[in-house]
Amino acid sequence: MRGPKGLGRKRRSSPRDVVSWSTLFWCTLFVVINCALFSGFSFYAFRFLFGKTFQPVLVLTWPAPSNKPISPITISVREVVMFPDQALVFLNHYPRTAHVFTKDDLHCVYFSANDSSRSQPRFNQPPIDIDGGDFHNQIVRCPLPPRRLTLSVGLKHNDDVPVVPSYSWDWLAYDALVDRDNTTIVFVKGLNLRRERISNTAKFECVYGWDFRTTRFLLRSDVVSIAQEIVRCKTPLSVLSFPRGPNNTVKVSVRVKGGGAKGILDTIARPAIRPGLANPTHRKEHEMCLCSMVRNQGRFLKEWVMYHAQMGVQRWFLYDNNSDDDSDVVIEWLRRANYNVTRHAWPWLKTQEAGFAHCALRARETCQWVGFIDVDEFFHLPSGLLLPDVLRNQSNYDYVGEIRASCYSFGPSGLRRVPVQGVTVGYTCRLAAPERHKSIVRPEALNSTLINVVHHFHLRNGYEPVNVDKGVLVINHYKYQVWEVFKEKFYRRVATYVADWQEEQNVGSKDRAPGLGTRAVEPRDWSHRFCEVRDSGLRDRVLQSFVDPQSHLLPWQEEGGDGVVQVQKQQKVIKRSVMMMRKIRARRKHRVFL
């Protein structure tokens, strides 16, 4: 069957459709010669009219490269702190290079402790990890040096290794900040002061200076208060007026009177100024915030943050205590999802009380109330209220400075694997009686000593704590989870006055798991322990309020397969993109500094 004209039929070419090569050549040559003649005529015409004053100028649409030479990548090390299981190497804030270092850039260099020049390194080792994605604040974690050796950090393929001082963690002033009343708050390790007791200030004094190798040039000041591991000092005027930048060199320490030069704590503490509100009674930006100290809690952070956001929390302060599980990647994901979460590197061992005091000072400027709970603890409101409702009810009384909620400890609930839907849905069996309480505090009500025992703070005169009714607010503490998760608690406890579980101390303490002993060996009946009361109240609320009607998933779940595996795969992808973004930001800042 023949189709319409032009379809289904081959078109025959005619001689008129073909152009010979000779014709094409002569046409092209004609066009080129005419263009050359026109250009030459135009040039001489302009020269005749304007003489030598006309000079063509080439305008670049792409910015010309700077003639300033690119600074080579260098490294500047501030100091080294020796921990029992690793060494922390603190890099200087060094905007001249503005480089974010990775494990591929650096190596840990080990020397003889008696070789002051360090010209002959014994050997190198790769770092354990590098904390901090901003060139302003990076900490390199190195394996401990063998006996009689010390260490530094250097660039690979570069023999220039900086000489740095080294300090022991058990005798150290490690952090400091200037409060709104111009006193300096110093966080120290090694004084071994009694728990929850105010110590005698007359036995101590504060010292400020640039070089602590000699006491001749140190400024001395009085101690205003001292309790546990927190010292409040009277700041000298010369220190307050000294300009502060990212490389502030003024350090502060504490001296035990009568101890001479040996009585001064080694120090890496440089006082930083925290902005203070002109009117502390002014309404804060956030009504409810949370502060927590975390270590390797990355796979649980999404559920913890997302759930509490629905309950009325607006701001999260996470103090990271040496995580190595990509927690920073999860936090970056949450920030991209518009959750107001910040991560603060807090590498100091067994300093949870000091970390919470530090967090209270940071949160005070923007938060009306701050809750201090762990990532395995969830506020549960059986009445169906939200946290702001409870806080507003308590705010009607000006004397209320702390709200205390009872904690119920949940067990594995018969599970042997991490629940895919999260802890709030997976664990539904608990002990009958509450073990302790946790607090939501008004930061403005805290005592100036900042004494706290994790569960509560000491308050200023005129403020009192109140116990909230269990029918209004409780805390579900998913303390005894599946063994895969629970055994992590044996690694190290974060509280100052709590012994690590491997140690034969206070074996009968409520902090420990009853009958477990000091070894991380799973009991045969672990999955059925700590189950006295079935409690599905929080699970029911989560399934009713959080499940997506189309996918039937909770917001912290991943589609397809095992939830934990999916999260780990997603974390690897996010981590690569996050590191790329950090490097781009660092290069932009580098251009500003240049």
LOMIDO-352380 format. One line per field, with one value per residue (C-alpha): residue number from 1; x, y, z. Coordinates in steps of 0.1 Angstrom, whole numbers, plus 5000, padded with zeros to 4 digits. Layout:
% residues N
seq: (NUM/...)
u: (X/...)
v: (Y/...)
w: (Z/...)
This chain:
% residues 594
seq: (1/2/3/4/5/6/7/8/9/10/11/12/13/14/15/16/17/18/19/20/21/22/23/24/25/26/27/28/29/30/31/32/33/34/35/36/37/38/39/40/41/42/43/44/45/46/47/48/49/50/51/52/53/54/55/56/57/58/59/60/61/62/63/64/65/66/67/68/69/70/71/72/73/74/75/76/77/78/79/80/81/82/83/84/85/86/87/88/89/90/91/92/93/94/95/96/97/98/99/100/101/102/103/104/105/106/107/108/109/110/111/112/113/114/115/116/117/118/119/120/121/122/123/124/125/126/127/128/129/130/131/132/133/134/135/136/137/138/139/140/141/142/143/144/145/146/147/148/149/150/151/152/153/154/155/156/157/158/159/160/161/162/163/164/165/166/167/168/169/170/171/172/173/174/175/176/177/178/179/180/181/182/183/184/185/186/187/188/189/190/191/192/193/194/195/196/197/198/199/200/201/202/203/204/205/206/207/208/209/210/211/212/213/214/215/216/217/218/219/220/221/222/223/224/225/226/227/228/229/230/231/232/233/234/235/236/237/238/239/240/241/242/243/244/245/246/247/248/249/250/251/252/253/254/255/256/257/258/259/260/261/262/263/264/265/266/267/268/269/270/271/272/273/274/275/276/277/278/279/280/281/282/283/284/285/286/287/288/289/290/291/292/293/294/295/296/297/298/299/300/301/302/303/304/305/306/307/308/309/310/311/312/313/314/315/316/317/318/319/320/321/322/323/324/325/326/327/328/329/330/331/332/333/334/335/336/337/338/339/340/341/342/343/344/345/346/347/348/349/350/351/352/353/354/355/356/357/358/359/360/361/362/363/364/365/366/367/368/369/370/371/372/373/374/375/376/377/378/379/380/381/382/383/384/385/386/387/388/389/390/391/392/393/394/395/396/397/398/399/400/401/402/403/404/405/406/407/408/409/410/411/412/413/414/415/416/417/418/419/420/421/422/423/424/425/426/427/428/429/430/431/432/433/434/435/436/437/438/439/440/441/442/443/444/445/446/447/448/449/450/451/452/453/454/455/456/457/458/459/460/461/462/463/464/465/466/467/468/469/470/471/472/473/474/475/476/477/478/479/480/481/482/483/484/485/486/487/488/489/490/491/492/493/494/495/496/497/498/499/500/501/502/503/504/505/506/507/508/509/510/511/512/513/514/515/516/517/518/519/520/521/522/523/524/525/526/527/528/529/530/531/532/533/534/535/536/537/538/539/540/541/542/543/544/545/546/547/548/549/550/551/552/553/554/555/556/557/558/559/560/561/562/563/564/565/566/567/568/569/570/571/572/573/574/575/576/577/578/579/580/581/582/583/584/585/586/587/588/589/590/591/592/593/594)
u: (5000/5014/5013/5008/5032/5066/5059/5070/5087/5124/5132/5154/5182/5186/5218/5206/5208/5246/5273/5307/5338/5354/5325/5325/5363/5361/5331/5349/5381/5361/5345/5378/5395/5367/5367/5405/5402/5373/5393/5424/5404/5386/5419/5436/5404/5404/5441/5437/5408/5421/5459/5478/5454/5432/5443/5420/5413/5406/5378/5378/5345/5362/5380/5417/5437/5453/5490/5493/5510/5489/5501/5514/5495/5511/5502/5504/5500/5489/5494/5490/5469/5477/5446/5447/5438/5449/5465/5446/5466/5450/5456/5460/5433/5454/5435/5466/5460/5423/5427/5404/5427/5417/5433/5449/5468/5484/5504/5513/5550/5568/5601/5624/5612/5648/5652/5643/5649/5629/5649/5651/5616/5614/5584/5550/5515/5482/5458/5428/5405/5403/5375/5360/5351/5361/5397/5390/5387/5403/5415/5437/5434/5467/5477/5495/5533/5554/5573/5599/5585/5564/5545/5534/5515/5530/5519/5527/5556/5568/5597/5587/5571/5562/5574/5545/5541/5525/5502/5487/5449/5449/5463/5449/5428/5411/5385/5374/5350/5342/5307/5284/5296/5332/5343/5362/5348/5376/5370/5397/5408/5429/5418/5397/5371/5341/5309/5281/5302/5315/5353/5373/5383/5411/5432/5433/5441/5437/5467/5467/5495/5511/5540/5535/5570/5579/5558/5574/5551/5518/5488/5471/5435/5411/5389/5352/5339/5351/5331/5336/5356/5344/5363/5350/5378/5380/5392/5420/5412/5443/5429/5395/5409/5433/5420/5407/5408/5409/5445/5440/5472/5462/5457/5442/5449/5444/5471/5469/5484/5514/5523/5547/5552/5542/5508/5497/5476/5489/5466/5453/5424/5420/5391/5365/5338/5302/5278/5255/5220/5216/5184/5184/5147/5139/5119/5142/5142/5134/5110/5124/5158/5176/5212/5228/5263/5266/5290/5283/5246/5243/5217/5194/5197/5171/5144/5154/5154/5124/5102/5111/5106/5069/5067/5078/5116/5131/5168/5194/5229/5249/5282/5301/5323/5347/5322/5336/5303/5295/5273/5284/5270/5236/5237/5245/5215/5192/5205/5197/5162/5158/5163/5182/5209/5245/5274/5301/5333/5338/5366/5372/5368/5343/5332/5295/5288/5312/5298/5263/5274/5291/5260/5238/5259/5256/5219/5211/5212/5185/5166/5139/5141/5167/5162/5193/5186/5205/5197/5181/5157/5124/5099/5065/5033/5005/4980/4985/4999/5031/5061/5054/5020/5037/5063/5037/5017/5049/5060/5030/5050/5081/5099/5100/5136/5136/5110/5118/5103/5105/5124/5112/5138/5128/5143/5150/5113/5120/5140/5173/5179/5177/5140/5135/5108/5129/5132/5099/5080/5102/5106/5074/5083/5099/5106/5077/5092/5110/5148/5155/5146/5159/5153/5142/5158/5155/5192/5187/5179/5212/5236/5268/5288/5270/5270/5251/5250/5236/5201/5197/5214/5218/5196/5200/5183/5146/5141/5129/5125/5090/5081/5057/5029/5035/5002/5015/5051/5076/5108/5110/5146/5155/5184/5186/5183/5193/5228/5243/5236/5238/5274/5286/5280/5310/5334/5334/5310/5308/5299/5327/5318/5307/5331/5336/5317/5349/5362/5355/5341/5305/5294/5260/5253/5220/5240/5250/5229/5219/5237/5257/5292/5321/5325/5306/5293/5257/5236/5214/5182/5191/5163/5137/5153/5140/5104/5079/5052/5039/5038/5029/5017/5044/5044/5007/5011/5040/5021/4991/5008/5039/5032/5031/4996/5011/5044/5033/5068/5079/5098/5131/5127/5143/5125/5135/5153/5167/5165/5200/5217/5198/5209/5245/5244/5228/5254/5283/5267/5260/5294/5311/5289/5294/5332/5330/5309/5332/5362/5344/5335/5371/5383/5359/5371/5406/5400/5387/5418/5441)
v: (5000/5034/5061/5098/5118/5121/5091/5056/5066/5072/5107/5106/5132/5153/5169/5203/5191/5184/5211/5204/5207/5232/5255/5253/5260/5292/5305/5301/5317/5347/5352/5350/5375/5400/5398/5404/5435/5449/5445/5462/5491/5496/5496/5522/5543/5545/5552/5581/5596/5592/5589/5571/5580/5550/5519/5489/5475/5438/5434/5401/5386/5361/5375/5376/5354/5372/5379/5371/5337/5309/5302/5266/5244/5245/5231/5247/5226/5242/5215/5178/5162/5126/5105/5070/5055/5081/5115/5146/5170/5205/5224/5262/5284/5292/5313/5318/5283/5278/5241/5214/5185/5149/5116/5115/5148/5141/5115/5112/5116/5101/5113/5107/5128/5140/5152/5189/5195/5165/5163/5125/5110/5074/5064/5077/5063/5073/5092/5074/5102/5139/5158/5190/5199/5236/5247/5270/5239/5206/5179/5151/5118/5098/5064/5068/5071/5043/5048/5076/5089/5120/5130/5157/5159/5167/5168/5138/5143/5172/5169/5200/5189/5215/5213/5214/5211/5180/5177/5149/5148/5141/5176/5202/5233/5224/5251/5286/5313/5348/5351/5381/5395/5394/5366/5337/5302/5276/5239/5218/5182/5169/5188/5159/5180/5165/5159/5185/5205/5241/5241/5267/5295/5306/5275/5284/5313/5319/5327/5343/5346/5339/5317/5294/5280/5307/5322/5356/5371/5355/5377/5365/5369/5357/5327/5337/5301/5266/5234/5200/5207/5243/5274/5310/5336/5373/5384/5411/5442/5438/5404/5418/5446/5423/5418/5384/5365/5329/5326/5341/5334/5344/5313/5308/5282/5275/5273/5254/5278/5265/5242/5266/5263/5226/5236/5253/5231/5227/5246/5248/5270/5302/5324/5329/5356/5345/5372/5383/5397/5433/5423/5387/5388/5395/5369/5343/5332/5296/5284/5248/5235/5202/5195/5161/5145/5118/5092/5069/5076/5085/5058/5070/5108/5112/5096/5115/5149/5144/5131/5159/5185/5173/5176/5213/5214/5241/5239/5211/5213/5181/5177/5150/5129/5113/5097/5077/5065/5094/5112/5144/5133/5126/5161/5177/5158/5171/5207/5204/5193/5226/5212/5237/5213/5222/5199/5209/5188/5179/5154/5155/5122/5117/5153/5152/5175/5201/5197/5203/5234/5246/5239/5257/5289/5286/5280/5307/5335/5320/5294/5300/5263/5236/5199/5177/5142/5115/5104/5072/5092/5106/5129/5112/5132/5107/5136/5144/5178/5193/5204/5241/5236/5221/5248/5276/5261/5261/5295/5310/5307/5329/5308/5276/5272/5234/5209/5173/5143/5107/5082/5047/5022/5000/4966/4947/4937/4903/4917/4905/4930/4968/4977/4990/5014/5030/5026/5044/5017/4987/4987/4983/4966/4983/4981/4990/5017/5048/5048/5085/5119/5142/5180/5208/5240/5277/5287/5321/5303/5284/5289/5307/5276/5257/5226/5197/5159/5153/5148/5183/5216/5237/5268/5304/5317/5324/5295/5260/5227/5211/5175/5172/5147/5113/5117/5149/5142/5113/5102/5068/5058/5030/5020/4982/4978/4948/4936/4949/4985/4980/4966/5000/5012/4991/5012/5042/5061/5099/5111/5123/5105/5072/5043/5026/4993/4973/4985/4967/4998/5004/4971/4975/5010/5018/5031/4995/4968/4945/4912/4919/4922/4939/4921/4927/4891/4887/4868/4840/4856/4892/4898/4891/4910/4942/4935/4940/4962/4964/5001/5009/5045/5063/5036/5042/5080/5077/5052/5075/5108/5101/5074/5085/5075/5067/5049/5037/5046/5068/5099/5085/5052/5045/5029/4994/4968/4970/5005/5005/4992/5019/5046/5035/5035/5070/5082/5073/5093/5123/5122/5126/5156/5171/5170/5185/5214/5220/5222/5246/5268/5267/5278/5307/5318/5314/5339/5364/5360/5365)
w: (5000/4990/5016/5012/4992/5010/5033/5027/4994/4988/4974/4944/4943/4912/4899/4912/4948/4946/4950/4935/4957/4934/4936/4974/4975/4954/4974/5007/4994/4982/5016/5035/5011/5015/5053/5054/5031/5052/5085/5070/5057/5091/5110/5088/5088/5126/5127/5102/5122/5158/5152/5179/5207/5199/5217/5218/5253/5260/5285/5304/5313/5336/5367/5362/5386/5416/5414/5451/5455/5471/5506/5510/5534/5568/5602/5636/5667/5700/5726/5734/5762/5772/5781/5794/5760/5734/5730/5718/5696/5694/5662/5663/5647/5616/5591/5569/5554/5562/5555/5569/5575/5571/5581/5547/5553/5586/5606/5643/5648/5678/5692/5721/5751/5756/5720/5722/5686/5675/5644/5644/5647/5657/5637/5624/5628/5612/5635/5651/5640/5634/5652/5639/5603/5607/5604/5634/5657/5649/5673/5661/5681/5681/5696/5729/5725/5739/5772/5770/5738/5731/5700/5677/5644/5610/5574/5552/5528/5549/5574/5593/5626/5651/5687/5712/5749/5763/5794/5815/5817/5855/5864/5840/5836/5803/5795/5806/5798/5810/5825/5821/5855/5842/5864/5848/5851/5849/5844/5861/5866/5894/5925/5937/5955/5973/5955/5959/5984/5983/5990/6009/5985/6008/5999/5962/5938/5901/5879/5844/5820/5786/5797/5826/5826/5852/5879/5878/5851/5862/5873/5905/5915/5941/5939/5941/5945/5940/5940/5923/5891/5886/5898/5895/5895/5897/5863/5863/5843/5822/5810/5803/5782/5763/5727/5720/5687/5675/5686/5721/5740/5775/5797/5831/5858/5895/5921/5954/5979/5997/5968/5951/5913/5915/5929/5897/5874/5839/5816/5781/5792/5773/5786/5760/5763/5763/5752/5780/5778/5788/5805/5819/5826/5789/5771/5756/5720/5729/5755/5757/5750/5756/5765/5763/5764/5737/5726/5697/5696/5660/5650/5678/5674/5646/5667/5699/5681/5659/5687/5711/5684/5682/5720/5719/5721/5699/5704/5711/5725/5720/5738/5719/5741/5716/5692/5663/5648/5623/5649/5633/5600/5615/5632/5599/5584/5611/5606/5569/5579/5598/5633/5655/5666/5674/5682/5707/5709/5746/5746/5784/5802/5830/5831/5826/5855/5841/5806/5818/5836/5805/5785/5810/5805/5767/5768/5793/5768/5744/5764/5790/5802/5796/5801/5809/5797/5778/5742/5756/5777/5763/5780/5780/5787/5795/5798/5761/5768/5752/5771/5766/5783/5814/5815/5812/5841/5862/5851/5869/5901/5901/5927/5905/5892/5885/5874/5884/5865/5876/5854/5846/5834/5804/5797/5764/5763/5748/5718/5706/5678/5677/5670/5635/5645/5672/5710/5717/5698/5704/5742/5762/5794/5824/5861/5884/5905/5892/5899/5900/5885/5858/5856/5835/5849/5845/5837/5854/5886/5889/5918/5908/5918/5891/5913/5897/5901/5866/5879/5894/5899/5930/5928/5938/5970/5963/5938/5946/5927/5922/5915/5886/5888/5871/5853/5837/5829/5833/5815/5797/5802/5777/5799/5794/5756/5735/5744/5712/5724/5762/5762/5751/5786/5798/5777/5799/5822/5817/5852/5874/5905/5890/5886/5852/5852/5846/5880/5912/5929/5940/5924/5941/5928/5912/5883/5874/5860/5889/5890/5859/5874/5858/5825/5793/5789/5778/5803/5787/5799/5791/5767/5794/5823/5839/5829/5857/5841/5805/5795/5759/5766/5747/5719/5714/5712/5687/5664/5665/5659/5639/5613/5577/5563/5529/5536/5571/5584/5612/5603/5616/5597/5563/5534/5524/5544/5579/5593/5609/5576/5556/5580/5578/5540/5540/5564/5541/5513/5535/5551/5517/5508/5542/5540/5505/5518/5547/5524/5501/5531/5543/5509/5508/5543/5530/5502/5528/5550/5519)
